[in-house]
């Protein structure tokens, strides 16, 4: 499960997810900003400030359950994040 940086789910993160999938991984890039992608630092700060902790945890649990239940999953799950998504 890939968690984007503070810019949002941009083309860079989508590319990394595609590359991991091409290597045989079941890759899921989550979107914590409801489809919005920042183009400036101020936009990124504003969007990041809107992301709620409880909502993020619930969404993450939902996607982790989905990954575990996916027919191509072996049950082992890792997360990969950048900046905002990496802690």
Order of alpha helices (4+ residues) and beta strands (2+ residues): beta-alpha-beta-alpha-alpha-beta-alpha
